[in-house]
Amino acid sequence: MPKQVDLEGRRRQIAEAVCLLVDELGLEGVTLRDVAARAEVSMGAVQRCFHTKEEMLLFALAHIGERVSERVRSRLTAGPAQSAASELGLVAGEVALLREEHRAEARIWLGFVAGAAVNQALARTLRSSYAALEELMVRLITEATGGSSAGAGAEGGGAEGDRADGAGAEGGGVAARTEARTLLALADGLTAHVLVGHRTAAEAEEVLHAHLAGLWARR
């Protein structure tokens, strides 16, 4: 009987190989041959899992995003119940990828961001990831400031994420959506600053904590 292959497991195995190559060589350094060698599978196995290189890159991007999202979910559900303000700090810290053990993920993520500047398929996937994170931050800010959750639960951002007023839910005088967008942009920017050595991880964490403290001070 022919050996049964776990296709989804094989796709994740290949995605891990893609991520390792992006970390080492950047997105432009990823070739099907090198991916096959790094994943320790044949070129044919890679091509059976992904019809095109772009399909493979999109899956790898979703894979790294899901890895970060799963860590966020785990931290939010682990241990005793926490306040929305504390949970927001945890989410922002995970998104910023400031810890040393997450430095490789930060390099991989920014490698995909750079590629998305000239690849619309990658850009669409990144926009979806950012929109989902924004919605989570809007909800937590709204809960922390005791405001209404109206407009804070749109799936994947969509039109809500592009509203001209940029406000969304209001809570305790804080425009939750505007604050969420600011926090997400800050966390993402700190990732780059740490990677290029403009800030140390400790300095970046101070900036992040100072911003959150200022947010609650404006309640």
Helices and strands as residue ranges (DSSP letters): H 7-25, G 27-29, H 32-39, H 43-49, H 53-77, H 84-96, G 100-102, H 103-116, H 120-145, H 158-161, E 170-171, E 174-175, H 176-195, H 201-217
